[in-house]
Amino acid sequence: MNKILIWSISAALAGFLFGFDTVVISGADKQLQALWNTSDAFHGSVVMAMALWGTVVGAIFGGIPTNKFGRKNTLLVIGVLYFVSALGSALVDDPISFAIFRFLGGLGVGASTIAAPAFVSEIAPADQRGKLVSLYQFNIVLGILIAFLSNYLLRNTGEEPWRWMVGVEAVPALLYVIFVLFIPRSPRWLVSAGRLEEAEKVLGIIYPGIDTKEKLREIKALDDLEATGENILMKKFRFPLILAFLIAFFNQLSGINAFLYYAPRIFESAGLGESTALLSSIGIGVVNLIFTLLGVFLIDKLGRRQLMFIGSIGYIISLSLVAAAFFLNWGGLWVPIFLFLFIAAHAIGQGAVIWVFISEIFPNRLRASGQAFGSSTHWVLAAIIPSTIPYLFTNIGPGYVFAFFAFMMVLQLLFVIFMMPETKGKTLEELSAELSLNKQ
């Protein structure tokens, strides 16, 4: 188990870079708009959101290299993209070049949401899979916290602090590439690639004391059953496809990425000063980390569905309170407190569950394609929604925006109650049979 844990953490460090890359831009947000004197529309849709559009492309096409070249090789390329993006973004002098380098980092983020959870889910024992795959989410929120902290510490560095804010990511990106060099290849991908001896060797490490030849036969039997000409759009895969779409759809309609991208701006809108807003953002990162740890601890005990139920209730309460605070002009620390509750609800629910759940519900041969679909849904919305926030806040006000997010979380609660299956404790092969292969 120690080797599996080390490999899982190494792959999940892609999540750390994901979280750091996504949030580090929040500290540079207003500096960049003032520096280049861009309109709200251009700043929101190009400067701030270009990384998210890169993420969309990475999510849509990331399944191709993940399937063809393997999970490990794809993770290595992701690390290189993060490194180049960080250095390039820090050194440019115009908004277009900045957006291009941020786009490259976005490619890494999008592909990592496919390759990292797929790798970990395929090396993890069934009873530990939720915890190990959710290490990816834990690393995301750790990256978010470190990004908020880094932005605060670097806020007065040099004449242009934003360069240090976005450039420092190159250091963890380089370390990540080194770590990934030492992980094995996924045994289930090796089976699908016909490399059976190598797959059996990895299975012997993952499942010590069992008949690895029998386990190999079990995986290969399902792989053979999955016709090579199949794709996720076929009728028998409709249910997992709908599940992946809806969990990704509701994840972003909670407003989570819009909030993470513009946390300091939202706090300033609530009446906090700039330094206090940056400091409150660190508090968001701490709450996120604590409740993600709780989610990681509970996901294999309570299950994915129960955590989503708890998170949905928390979303509805917290987002309604945030909307009320803006409508009724509750000043001081009310908005940060309510948003801390919102982050806690996200971390223990959607945050802990989404990447685990999507990595479980598709058959081995189609896992990367299914995750690409779920991730693409997630990231298309993650690109559209934050890019509209400066315009919406200016023209209709944050109260109405947060009220809309609260209503969408009522719909998520109905999805959890009436549609979402429980996946804890079942092997990937069992889940494949239940959700896909038996639904002809």
N, C-alpha and C positions, 0 to 999 in steps of 0.2 A: 504493500500500500504506500510505503514511503516514496518509491520511485514514481508511482502513479500521481501522487500528490505533487511532487516536484515537477513532473512533466505538465500537469494540469496548470500549475501556477505559472510555469514558463510560457505556455500558450496563452493563458489568460492575461498576461502582461500586455497583450495587444489591446485589452480593454482599458488598461491604465493610460495608454497613449490615446485611445479613443476619447476617454473622459477629459484628459488634459487638453487635447487638441480642440474638442468641442467648446470648452468653457474658457480657455485662455484668451479667446478673442473678446470676451466680455470686458476685460480690463482695458483693452485698447479701443473699445467701441467709440467713445466720444472723442478721444484723442485723434483717431483717424478721420472722423468726420470733420473735425475742426481743421486738421492739417491740410486735407485735400478739398475742403469747402464743398462737399458734395450734398446733394439734396437728400431728404429722408428716403425717397423712393430708390435712388441709386445706391445710397449707403446700405439700405436694408436688403435690397435684392441682389446687389453685386458684391460689395466689399464684405458684408457680414455673411451673406447666404451662399457665396460661391463654394465654400468648403462643403456645404450641405448638398449642393448640386453634384459635386464630385462624389459625395457619399452615395447619392442616388445611382450614378453610373457604376460605382464600385459594387453596390448591392445588386444591381441588375445583371452585371456581367461577371461578378466575382465567383459565381458557381461554376463557370467554365474552367478556369485554371484550378479551382479547388477539386473538381472532378478529374480533369485531365492530367495535371501534374502533381496532384496530391495536396493534402492539408499542410504538410510541413513546408514544402517549397513555396506555397502561396503565402504562408505566414512570414517567411523570410523576405519576400518581395514587399509585403506590407510594411515591414520594419524599414526598408530602404526608402519607401515612399514618404513615411513620416519624417525621416532624417532630412531628405532633400527639401521637403516642404518647410520644415522649421527654419533651416538655414536661409533658404530663398526668401521666405516671407520677411525675415528680419533684415535683409540687405537691400530690398528694393526701394525705389523712390517715387512710385506712382501707383494709383489704385488698381490699374489693370494688371500690372505685373504681380502685385500683391495678391489679387484675386486668383491668378493662374497658379501660383505656388500653394495657396490655400486649397485650390481645387485638387492638387496632387495629394495633399494630406487627406482630403475627403475621400479620394479613391481608396486609401488605406483603411479608413474608418469603415466604409461600406463593405469592403471585402472581408475585414476582420469579423464582422457580425455573422459571416457565413463560415469562414474557415476555422476560427477559434472554437465556437460552440460545437461544430461538427467534430473536430478533433477530440475534444474532451469527452463528448457524449459517447464517442466510439471506443475510448480506452477505459471508460469508467464502469465499475461493477454496478448492477442495477440498483442496489440499495444505497449506493453512494453517489449516483449520477446527478441528482438534483443539487447536492451540495457542491460537487466538483465543477459542474457546468456554471453554477451561480458564482463561482470564483471570478468568472469573466465580468459579471455585473459588479462584484465587490471591487475589482480593479478599476472599473469605470468610475465608480464613485470615489475611490481613492485618488484617481487621476483628477477628478473634479475638485476635490478638496485641496490637493496640492496646487492645482492651477489657481484657485481662488487665493490661497495663501501666497503663492509666488507673485501673483499680480499685486497683492497688498505690499509685499516686501520690496518689490521692484518699482513701485509707483513713483519714486523720486530718483531713479537711477539715470544719470546722464541727461542730456538735453531732450532725448526722445525715448522715454521709458518703454513705449510700446515695442520697440525693437528687441529689448531684452525679454519682455514678456513672451513674445511669440518665438524667439530664437532659442530660449533655454530648453525647449522640448527636444532639441537635437541630442542632448546627453542621454536621456532615458531611451530614445529611439535606437542609439548605437548599442547600448547595453542589451536591449531586447533582441536585436539581431544576433548577438553573441549567444544568448540563452537558447534561442530557437535552434541553433546549430546542433545542440546536444539532445533534442527530443527525438523519439523514434517516429516512424510513420504509423498512421492509423491502421490497426489490424483489419478492420472492415473495408477500408479503402484498398489495402493490399490484396484482399480476397477478390474484390471487384476488378482489380488490375491483373489478376492471375498469378500473383507472387505469393504462393501458398506457404512455402517454407519460411519465408520471412514473417508472414502473418502468424504462423504457429509459434514461432519464437517469441513474438510480442505477447501473444495470448498466454504463454507459459509464465510470463512475468505478471500479467494482469490477474490471472486466475491460478495462483500457485496451489498445487495439490489436486487439481482436477485433470481429467482426461482431455488434454488439449486437442487431440485428434478428433474426439467426439464434438467438442465445441467448434472446431473448424468445420466439421461436416454440417453442423447446425447452421452456421452462418452461410456456408456455401450453398446449402439447400435452398435457403431463402433467396440468395443472390441468383441462383439458377431459375427460381420461380419467377423472379422479376424479369420479364422479357426485356431484352436490350433495346427494343424499339419503343418502349413505353415512355410516356412523358407525364408530367404532373397535371396536364389539362384533360387527361382521360377521365371518364365518368367515375371510375372506382376510386379516384383520388380526390373527388369533389369535396368530401367532408373535411379531410385534413387541410385542403386548400382554403376552405371557408374559415376554418378555425385560425389558420395562420393570418389570413387577411384581417379578421375581426380583432384579434388580440393586438396586431400591429396598428390597426386603424385607431382603436381606442387608446392605445399608448400615447399617440401624438395628440389626440383630441382632448387629452387631459391638460394640454398646454405645457407639458414638462420642458420640452426643448425651447419653446418660446421664453419660458421663465429663466432657464439656465443661461441662455444667450444674453438676456437683458436684465439679469438680476440687479446690478447696480442702478440701472436706469429706472427699474420698477421701484426700488427703494427710494430713489431720489424723488420720483413722482409722488410717493407717499409722505414726502416732507423731510427725509433724512439728508444730511450733508453728504458730499462726495466721499470723504474718508470713512464716515460712518456707514455709508452704503457698501463700500468695499469690505469693511470689517463684518457687516451683517452677512455678506456673501460667504465669508469664511464660516460663519455659524451655520449657514445652509449646508456647506460641505461636511461639517462635523455631524449634523443631524442625519444627513444622507448616509454617511459611513456607519453610524451606530445602528440605524434601523436596517441597513442592508446586511450587516452582520447578524442581526436578529432573523432576517429573512433567510439567510444562508443556513442558520442553525435550525430553522423550523421547516424548511421546504421538503425535507425527506421524512419529517414527523407528521406535520399537519397535511401536507400535500399542496399541489399547485393551486387547486380550485379554492381551497379554504383561504389561502393567502390572498388570492384575487378578490374574494368576497370581503375580507377585512379591509383591504386596500381601497375597494370601491366605496365602502361606507365612509372611510377617512377622506377620500377625494371629495365626496359630495358635501360633507360638513365643512371642510377647510376652504374649498373654492367658493362656497356660498358666503362664508364669513369674509373672505377677501373682497368679493364683490360688494358686500354690504359696507365694508370699511371704506371703499372708494365712493360709493353712493352717498354715504352719510358723513363723509369727511372725518372719520375717526383718525386722529393724528397720532403722533408719537410712535410707539413700538407695536401697535396693534397689527399692522400689515406684516412686518417681519415675523411676529408670533404665529399668525395664521398661515403664513407661507412655510414656516418651519413644520407645522402640522401637515401641510400639503406634501412637503418633501418626505416626511415620515411615512405617510400613506403610500406614496409612490414607491419608496424604497422597499417596504415590506410586501407590497403587492406586485404591481406591474414590473418594477425594477428587478425584483428577485426572480420573477417567473418567466418573462417573455422569451429570453434567449434559451432557457432550459426547455420550455414547452415547444417552441418551434423546432428545436433540434431533435425532439423525440417523436414527433407525429408523422414523419415521412419514412418510407422504406429506405434501406441502406443505399441502394443504387441511385435513388432520387433525392437523397437527403440534401445535398448541396443545392439542387435545383429548387426544392421546396423552400429551403431557407432563403435562397435568393429572392423568391417571390415574396415571402414574408418581410424580409429586410427591405426590399424595394418599396413595398407598401409603406412601411415605417418611414423610410427616408425621403420618399416623395413628399409625404405630408410634413416631415421634419424640415424640408427645404421651403415648402410653401408657407407654412404657418409663421415661423420666425421672421420671414422676409416681409410679412405684412404688419408686424407689430408696431414699428415706428409710426406708420401711417394710421393704423387703427387707434393707437393710443392718442394721437394728436387729433383725430377727426371724430371719433365716437366715444373715446374715454375708456380707461382700463376697467371700470366697473362692469360695463356691458360685455367686455371680452371675457372676464373671469366668470360672469354669470352663464355665458354660453358654454364654457368649459365644464361648469358644474352640471348643466343639463346633459351634456354628453356622457358624463360619468353615471348618471341615472340609467342611461341606455346600456352602459358597460355592465352595470349590476344585473340587469335583465339577461344579458349574454351569459354571465357567469352562472346565474341560477338555472337557466333553461337549456343551455347548449354545451357548455364547456365540460369535457370529460376529465376524469382524474387519471394521471399517468404515473404516479409515484409507485416505486417498487416493482415495476414490470420491465422485462428485458426489451430492448429495441425490436427484437424479432416478434415478441408477443404483441407489442403495440402496433407493429406493421400489420399483423394478421387481423387485429381487432378493428383498426381504423381504415385499412385500405384493401388488403387482399381478399377479405370476406365480403366486401361491398361491391360485388360485380353488377 
